[in-house]
């Protein structure tokens, strides 16, 4: 069972944030939201999420910049990038990034988060056995 895994959803579009956060809550996730990458970095320390869902195109700091900083500060935190259009070169520089192209439904996003969490847990368990 997934339990109440915490997701930090970062998207500058209020309607998208509301629809996705409500849908993810319906799927059993605990959801916190942030407006953009700068707010997302601040929320990251406050929220300590199990996964990060971030839009690519945002003001002040785009999703790729946020994902890169998150990977430096919190290696292993699953990042799901949602995008209608993205600078592929910016995404290619990121490790272990799940990219979900718009349009998608909330169930597909939930499946992507669950798969990313499962992969991280497997890697962590595998690593700890060898430590």
C-alpha positions in Angstrom: 0.0 0.0 0.0 1.3 3.4 -0.9 0.2 5.2 2.3 0.3 9.0 2.6 3.3 9.9 0.5 4.0 13.6 0.4 4.2 15.3 -3.0 5.4 18.8 -3.6 3.6 20.1 -6.7 5.3 23.2 -8.3 3.3 24.9 -11.1 2.7 28.6 -11.7 -0.7 28.0 -13.2 -3.3 28.2 -10.4 -5.9 26.1 -12.2 -3.4 23.4 -13.0 -2.2 23.3 -9.4 -5.7 23.1 -8.1 -6.8 20.3 -10.4 -3.7 18.2 -10.0 -3.5 18.6 -6.2 -7.1 17.7 -5.8 -6.7 14.7 -8.1 -3.5 13.5 -6.3 -5.3 13.9 -2.9 -8.1 11.7 -4.3 -5.5 9.1 -5.2 -4.2 9.1 -1.6 -1.2 11.5 -1.7 -0.6 14.3 0.7 0.0 17.3 -1.5 1.7 20.7 -0.8 2.0 23.3 -3.6 4.3 26.1 -4.6 3.9 28.8 -7.3 7.3 28.6 -9.0 10.9 27.2 -8.7 12.0 29.8 -6.1 8.9 29.1 -3.9 9.4 25.4 -4.6 13.0 25.5 -3.2 11.7 27.2 0.0 8.8 24.8 0.3 11.1 21.8 -0.2 12.8 22.5 3.2 9.6 23.0 5.0 7.7 20.1 3.5 10.3 17.3 3.1 8.4 15.6 0.3 8.7 12.0 -0.9 8.5 13.2 -4.6 8.5 16.5 -6.5 6.2 17.2 -9.4 7.3 20.3 -11.3 6.2 22.2 -14.4 8.9 23.0 -16.9 7.8 26.5 -17.9 7.7 28.9 -14.9 8.8 32.4 -14.1 11.9 33.2 -12.1 13.2 29.6 -12.2 12.1 27.0 -14.7 11.5 23.4 -13.8 14.8 22.1 -15.2 16.7 24.6 -13.0 14.7 23.6 -10.0 15.2 19.9 -10.7 18.9 20.4 -11.0 19.1 22.3 -7.7 16.9 19.6 -6.0 19.2 16.9 -7.3 22.2 18.7 -5.8 20.5 19.3 -2.4 18.4 16.1 -2.1 19.9 13.4 -4.3 17.5 10.5 -4.8 14.4 12.6 -4.4 12.1 11.5 -7.3 11.4 14.4 -9.7 8.5 14.2 -12.2 8.7 17.0 -14.8 5.4 17.9 -16.4 5.6 19.8 -19.7 3.8 20.7 -22.9 7.1 21.9 -24.4 10.5 21.7 -22.9 14.1 22.5 -23.8 15.3 18.9 -24.3 18.9 19.9 -23.8 18.1 21.2 -20.4 16.3 18.0 -19.5 19.2 15.8 -20.9 21.5 17.3 -18.2 19.4 15.9 -15.4 19.8 12.5 -13.8 16.9 10.2 -13.0 14.1 12.5 -14.2 10.7 11.3 -15.2 9.2 13.5 -18.0 5.4 13.5 -18.4 4.2 15.2 -21.5 0.9 17.2 -21.5 -1.9 16.4 -21.9 -2.2 13.6 -19.3 -4.7 12.6 -16.7 -4.3 12.6 -12.9 -4.2 8.8 -12.8 -1.2 8.8 -15.2 0.6 11.3 -13.0 -0.2 9.2 -9.9 1.2 6.1 -11.7 4.4 8.0 -12.6 4.8 9.2 -8.9 4.2 5.7 -7.6 6.7 4.1 -10.1 9.3 6.8 -9.2 8.8 6.1 -5.5 9.1 2.4 -6.0 12.3 2.8 -7.9 13.8 5.0 -5.3 12.8 2.6 -2.5 14.2 -0.3 -4.4 17.5 1.5 -5.0 17.7 2.6 -1.4 17.0 -1.0 -0.1 19.5 -2.4 -2.5 22.1 0.2 -1.5 21.6 -0.4 2.2 22.1 -4.2 1.9 25.6 -3.6 0.4 26.6 -0.9 2.9 
